[in-house]
Amino acid sequence: MRVGGYSVAWVPPLVLLAAIAVVDWKTSGEFRTISWVVLVPGIAAAICGLWTTIGIAVLAVLTYELEDNAWPHQFRTGVPDFILVVVGSGLAVLACAVRLRGERRMLHMQDIADTTRRTVLRPMPAGWGGIEHAAAYLAADSVARVGGDFYDIQPGPRGTRVLLGDVQGKGLDAVAAASALLGTFRESAYHEPLLATVAERLETRMRRHVRYGAEIGRDDDDRFATAVLVGFPQTGAGCVEVINFGHEPPLVVTPDGVRSLPIGERLPLGLAGLTGGPAPALCLPLTDEETLLLFTDGVSEARDAAGEFFPLRDTLAHALAEDPRIAEPGRLVRFVRDSTLRHCGGHLGDDTTIFALRRRAADGG
């Protein structure tokens, strides 16, 4: 509670204290309210710092003592109420100390979560890998602030590769799996000449991670990750390579409209053993003016109060007809983020990642 940079948290309890004292002084002796000052330190404990709470508690006790003694003896509330005010003030100070300790611990945990998030989802410079990009990440757990969604851009000698995915499950185990996949992606996407080889490295890493989890007693036997792997070749502007591991199909957004890319035939990472062999990468047209929109199921599965899913494609098509500039990556991410939150009333059922990217026209591919 600040006004002009200065704390005003002490104002409500002091106003209440003054009001109680005035009411007590203006009423008859048969109806005394001075004992209600025991509420004042409790309110201070909820919104003020420790020393402010102590000061207000002392002031409440002094106000009680001075005002009660100003009344004739027969109308005084006496020792029992004095003890009540003193004990209540002491408990309020103790409660304030416990609250502040909990707040400090919570802030410390949020700092750890933010550090973990920045480590897993590293910040990317503007134009990284010749790609104009924008991203938004919304954790369903507002306290943990980190989940199993992951994304990254890795430039290399044979072009720029992009990965977005969602690890099945929640909590630190999902974060660990996402971190393992990103580490493998950052190395293999740089060194491997073929996008299909990068995909196989990711599949192997997911299986190794699950096997390791089982060896140390974690219940990771059924863990997998959906993902989309995209390659922007260094030569061959106007096309991209896409490998979809059971993920939501990306959308291609242009000022003229929206189209979906093919879903692909690969199972999620970690489940490739259930099929006869890997499906090849799809080579798909994508010009420099077209924006590729990747997103996790926090967007596609967002529901409103009536249980209706968020109609992303229709919403985008309508918005583009009104303002074609929404196709720009930054505007597009903001629009999808705000529209998703508006549709679900701000109550996300899952971690949500929105990632928009297109080639920088100056680079020419």
N, C-alpha and C positions, 0 to 999 in steps of 0.2 A: 504494500500500500504506500505509493509514493506520489507526491505532487511536486513538480518542478525539481525532481531529483532528491527531495527530502522525504524521509519516512513520516507518515501521518498515522501509523498504526495505533499510536497512543491516544488519538482523539476519541474514538468510540468508547473505550472504557472510562475515560475521564468525563465525557459527556454524561454517560450513564451514572457515574458516581455523583456528579453534581445534581442530576435529576432526582436521584433517590434522596439525597440530603434535603433538597428543596421540598419535595413531596412530604417527607417526614416532618419538616418544620411547619408546614402549612396545615397538617391534619391535626385532629384532636388526639389527646393522650390515649384514648382507647384504641386507636388504630395507628400503630407505629410501623414504619417501613424501613427504619435504619438498618435492621438486620439483613435487608436485601443487598447490602454492600458486599456480601460474601460472593455475589455473582460477578462482581467487577474484576477481581483477580483472575477468575476462571476465563472470562472473555479475553483478558490481556494475554493469558497463557496460550490462547489459540492463535493469536495474530501478532504478538509482539516478541521482541527479543528477551533474553533472560534478565538483563539488568533493568530494562523497562518494566518487566513484569514484577520484579522485586520492588521497584520504586512504587508502582501502583498498588501492590499488596500492602506495603507500609502505609501509604496514604489512605487506603481503605480502612485499616485498623485505627489510624489516628482520627479519621473522620468519624468513625463509629464512636470512639471514646469521647471525643470533644462534644459531639452533638447529643449523645445519650446523657452525658453529665450535665448538659444545659437544661434538661427537663427536671421538673420537681421529682423528688424521690419516688413517689407513688406511681409515676408514669415511666420510670426507667425500665429498660428491658432486662438489665441485670447481667450477672456473671455468665449464665449459661449461653446467652447469645454472643457475649464477648468471646467466649471460648470457641463458639462456632465460627466466628469471623476469623479469629487467629488461625485455627486449624485449617479452615477453607483456604485462607491465603497461603499457608505453607504448602498445602497440597497443590495449589495452582502453580506455585513456583517449581515444585517437583515435576509436575506435568509438563511445564514449559521446557525444562531441561531435557526430559525424555523426548519431547517432540523435536527439539532442535538436534538432538543426537540422531534421531531417526532420519531427519531431513538431510543431515550431513552424510549419513550412510547411503541414502538414496541418491544424492548427487554424485557420490563417489562411484556407485554402481553404474549410473548413467554415463559418467566419464569413461568407465571401462567398456561399456557397451558401444559408445561412440568410437573409441579407439579400435575396438574389434571390427566395427563396421568399416572404418576407414582402411583397416588392414586388408579385410576381405574384398571390399569394393573400393579399390584404390581410386583416388581422383585422377581424372584424365584431362590433359591440357586441351584447349580449344584447337580444333583441326587435327587432332591426334590421328596419325596414319593417313592423312589426306581425307579424313571423314569429318563432315560437319555433324555434330551429335548433340543430343540433350537427353537427360534421364531424370526420372523421379522414382524414389523408393519410399514406400509407405509400409511400415511394419504394423501388422495387425495388433501386436502387443506393444502398446505405447510406452510401457515401462522398459521392456527389454530392448526395443528400438533396433533389433537386428533379427534376421530370420534366415530361411533357407533359399531365398531368391539370390541370384548372382548374375553378373554381366561384366563384360570387359571388351576392350578393343586391343588387338595386338598387331602392330605393323611388322612386316618382315621383308626379306629379300624378294619374295614372290607375291607381294601384295599385302593387303590388310585383311585380317580375320576377325570376326566378331562372334561372341558367344553370349547367349542369354539362356538362363534355365531356372528351374525350380526343383529343389530337393524335396522328396516326399517326407512329410513329418515336420515337426517343429522343434524348437529348443536348440541347445548347444550341439547336439549330435548332428542336426541338419546343417548348422553353421560349419561344423568340422568337415562334413562331406562337401559343402560348397567350396570351402577353402582348398580342399584337396583337388577338386576338379579345376578350379581356377589356376592353381599352381601348374598343373599339367598342361592346361591350355596355353598359358603364357610361354612355356618352353617349346612345346610341340608346334604351336602356330607360327613361331618364328623360324624354327629349323626345318620342319617337314615340307617337302615340295608339294605334296598332294593334300587336299583338304580331307580326302577319305582316310588318309593315314592319321591325320589329327583326330578324326572321329574314332578310329580304332584305339588310339592312345587314351582318349577319354573313356571309352568303354572299359578298357583294361584297368584304368585307374579306379573306376567306380567299383568294379568287382574286387580289386585288391583292398579297397577301403572297407567294403562290406565284410570281406574275409577277416581282415584285421580286427574289426569291431567284434566279430563273433569269437575270435581267439581271446580277447580280453574280457569277454562276458557281457558285451553290449547286445541288446536285442535289435540287431541291424539286419537280420536275415532277409527281410522284405523291403529294405530301403532301395530306392531307385531315384532317378532324376530325369525329368523331362527337359528338353533343351532344343535350341535352334542354333545351328552353326552356319555362319555366313562367310563366304570368301569374296573379297573384291580383288580380282586379279590385277596384277600390275600392268599387264597388257590385255586388251580386250574390253575397253570401256563400252558401256551399254549393256552389260550382263553381270550377273552375280551367280555364285555357286551356293546352293542351299542344301543342308542336310538337317532334316527334322527328326528329332528323337521323341516322337509321341507328344509333341508340344502343340500349343495353339498356333495355327498357321499365321504367319506374319501378314500384315496388310501393306499394300503399296498405295500411298496417298499422294495425289496430285491435285493441282488447283481445279482440275476438271472432274474429280471423283475418286472412288476407292475401289480397289480390287484385291482379292485374296490370292496369295500364293498357294500352290499345291501343298497338301499336308505332308506327303512323303510316306515312305513305307517302313521306316525303322521304328523299333520298339524303344522305350525309354532306356537311358543309360543304366547298365546293370542287368538288363533282361535280354541281351542279345543272344544268349544261349538257347532261348526258346524258339528261335527261327533258324532257317537253314543257312543263312548267310547275310552279310550286310547289303543293303540297297545302295546303289551309286548316288553320287551327288547330282542334284538337279541343276542344270544351267538355265537360268531364267533371265529374261530381258529386264533391265532396270537402267533408265537414263539418269543423267545428272540432275534433271529437274524433278525426279520422283523421290519421295521420302519413304524409307522402309520403316514401318512401325512394328516393333516387337513388344510383347507384353506377356505377363504371367496371368494365371487364372484368377488372381485377385480382381482383375478387370472384367473378364468374361463371365465370372460367376458372381459378380456383385448383384445383390437382390434389393428391390425396394420393399416397402411395407407390405405390399400385396404378394410378394414372393416372385415377382417377375425379374428375369435376368436383364442386365444392362445391354441394350441394343447398340453396341459400339459402332458397327458399320453404318447402320441407318442414321445414327446421331452424327457421325462424321460427314456423311454425304449431305445431310441437311445443312450442317454448319459450313461446309465448303461452298455450297451454293450461295450462301449469304456473304461469306468472306473467304476468298481463295487463299489469302495469306496464311490461313491456319495450316496449310501444308508445310510451312517452314518448321524444322525440327523443334525449336524452342517453343513456338506458339502451339504446335501440335501436342507436345508433352503436357504443357499447362492446361490445354483444353481437355484432354483425356483425363488427366488427374482430377480437375475440378468437376467434370461431368460425372465421373465415377463416384466421387464423394457425395455429390448432390443426389445421385440416384439411390445410393444406399443410406442416405441420411447421416453420413459420417461414420457408420458402423461397419468397418471392414471385417469380413469373415476370414480373410487370409492375407498373407503378405502380398503386396502389390508392387510390381515394377513395370515402368513404362519407359521404353527406350526407342528413340527416333534417330535415324541417321540417313545421310545421303552423301554422295561424293561432293567434294568441293569443286565447283565448276572450273576454278583456275588451274586445278591439277590435271584436269582432263582425263582422269582414270588412273 
